[in-house]
Amino acid sequence: MKRIIDFGLWGVVAAAIGFLLAGYLGALHPAFDSVGVFRLYALGAVLMALLMVVALRRWRMALVSGAVLLLVGTLMVPYGNAPTLEQGDLRVMQSNLLFLNSARELGPYARQAAADVITLQEVTHRSQPSLQAMRKDYPHQIFCGFASVGGVAILSKYPALSSGCERGEGMAWLRIETPRGPFTIVVLHLHWPWPYQQAEQLAKLIPQLESLPRPIVVAGDFNMVPWSNTVQRIEAATDTQIIPGIRFSLNLYEGVVRLPIDHVLIPKGTVGRAEIGPQLGSDHQSVLAQIAFE
C-alpha cells in the first residue's frame, strides 16, 4: 500500500513540476507559451504539493519540489521588481477599451493622469466619438482597423512626424516629436495564444517591428504574460525591454483567474515604472507608465 501511495504522490509532484517547467519551452512551440501563461498558478500548485509531501514526511519528494520552487521563484524575481521613479519624461497610457464600450470615461481619466500618449485596442464605432472629442488635448491620432473586435489607435499630444498601419494585424505606429527628441510609439493587439493565431500574427509583425525607426515604445494588449517567448521576441525586434512589475490587467471568471497581459515596453537603457489604473468601462484595467530617458 505504501508503494501505491508513494507512486501516486510522485505522480502529483511530477505533474505539477512538469506543467511549471513546460512553460519555459515557448521557443520550441507556441503551445508551451500558452502553458507559461499560468506559471504563477503552477507555482502555487508546486507549493501545495510541497506542503503535502512535507506533511506526509516524504523528504525526497519535498527536496525535489522545494528545489524547483526555489529555482523558478528566483527566475521570476526580476519580473516583479518594479523600479522607483519620481517623475518621467513621457507618460503613456494603455487601455483595451472593449468593443462594446463607448469610452466616455477615457478622456476625463487621461486628463487627470496627464498622459502624453494613449494606446488603445478594440476601438469601434461606439468609442470613436469619444476619441474625436479628445482631439483638443490629443490632436494627433491614428486609427487602424482590425477585424471582429475593433481596431487599434494611438493618441498623442505631441506632433506626428509619420505613421503606419498594419491593417487587419492589430498594429499601428506613430512617430512623434517630443521635447526629448523623436520617438516611435507602437500599439499592438495580439490574438490569444495557441491554439489561436498569436504565433502566426507575430510572424507577420516581427519584420515590420524590426524596420521601425528607433527609439521605440511599444504598448498594448499582448494577450500574453511578461515572461513569455512572445514578449521576448517583440523586445528583440524593437530593442526594448518590458517595464518590470506584474500587473494583473485582466480578471476572468469574476477574478478567479487574473492575468498580466497588458504591457508597456521601453527602449533599452531607459527607466520606466507602470501601475494599474481603472477599467474605464472595459474588462481590462488600464496601465499608466512613466518613462525617463537619459
Secondary structure, DSSP 8 states (H G I E B T S, - for coil): -HHHHHHHHHHHHHHHHHHHHHTT-TTT-HHHHHHHTTHHHHHHHHHHHHHHHHHTT-HHHHHHHHHHHHHHHHHHHHHH-----S--SEEEEEEE--TT---TTHHHHHHHHT-SEEEEEEE-TTTHHHHHHTTTT--EEEEE--TTT-EEEEEESS-EEEEEEETTTTEEEEEEEETTEEEEEEEEE---STTSSHHHHHHHHHHHHHHS-SSEEEEEE-SS-TTSHHHHHHHHHHTEEE-SS----EEETTTTEEE--EEEEEETT-EEEEEE---TTSSB--EEEEEE--
